[in-house]
Amino acid sequence: MNDSANVVVTKMEVKFPSINFPKRNEVIDLIRTNSFKENVVIAKSDRTPFFEMFVGTSLPENKFGRIQTINGKKPSEDFAKTIMTAYTVKNFELNDNEDACTCVLVVVNSIGSVGTANDSEIEAAWKEKEDDGTLDPEFVGPDFKETCMWIFKNWKTPQRTILRTIKQLKPYYDLDGKRMKISKPNTLYVNPDPTMKECIYDQVYPVEVLKLALNRCPDILLGEKSVGKNCCSKTVCYVMGMPYYMVSPDPDMLKSDWFGDRIIDDNAQKHLTKEGAAAYVKFESDKNSCTPEELKLASDYQYWKDYCSVMNFLFSDTDFKKWIKTGGMIMINERNLGRPAIMAAILNPIAEEREIEIPGEGLQRINEDCVLIASENEGYEGTLQQNKATDSRFAAIDFPFPPTITDQLKMMVESTCGKNALSDIYYQKTNELYQFLRKQVKRRGDDALSIRSYGRALCNVVRDEGDSTLHSQLIANTDKLCLKGEDRETLRQDILNIIDNL
């Protein structure tokens, strides 16, 4: 079987499991009434041998069935070549128990392969953006195009998603009408598993985040700390050419804190000058003797004197308010640390109606280019259960822990200290230690291990060449683990022994 446009798959049997298939019941109802009109996508998980079916796109919440047979045989590995292809579905026939069906699938189009810089459509799109000034190096940096293409290739991004991302690029302007600069993240998000197959639904989370952002769909990035949620959002924001904002809620944060508060306008005091006061006194005593310049000074002084005689207030603009008006991407960092009622009041109307009530300004429609992303860390102390109605307004992307952190460490070091700053053996040995420590920490329930600290350790080895060694820096960062329990010292000695043998 191939992925040409005239391929027909006959007599495919699809099971409808009752667990973890969110669209199951909805699809069965549509089939029963002969009203199923959506395209479907087939995807395969590396975690299981199964091929699964999704409505529209391969997000987990769109899953509805599992393929049992194709033309009477179990799907082979060759069939994996056609996954992530859009199909129309014909001739649905439910079985008597309505827990399976047979159907005919017809290829609509292939999502495509990884784009390259030589692709004519992509090059034409880049050329268009260069010609209209969108890629002005003063605002996006001299290597914006090359960096974006490297990211697309590293993520194994579908070609049409690359093209769509380039075509939506545009300048952004602040509240004063000045064009904003797009900052390249200090650390770019890299594919944590370079051996993964292209476009497998449960492993292309950065691409799914990008697709949701292109569709202006709010989403929550879930997962342990240090799996790259913030790094991923910043990298997605960068390839979209958007300004990036971040808000970190806490339980004491009120609704007014999101929009800014009233502040006393004391800037008028600077206009009450000695020269103006002298001209004003002279005007009051003998205005006929004043020169035109003195009359102007006296008039201005009287205006500012009257202005300062009453208390005047201004509203300060927060990043959240700027985002609403100018567009861009905002990250609600660790959303589950905020009070549920406040989070619901702020996020629900934005996620649902893309509008919000701004104090002093009334109901405002948010900018059409606003992208809302939130993150949650699992198992943190002080986290609060959020409103289910708020949860339902977000797509959820689960970031699994990477099988290796070698590439993350290398990216962290090279983005700070330059290319080829360290030999690959440094990253490999640090990864070996980290994987051992993570198993110990997860087993014991401790939660102070972070990839960031090991990235800093390697950066210090580069910066203090001859003074800092990998041995000393890893010991320093291992001590931050705060290991608990009676066998803490025994485990610490085991860790030091591992470091000594690196």
Disulfide bonds with the S-S distance in Angstrom:
none
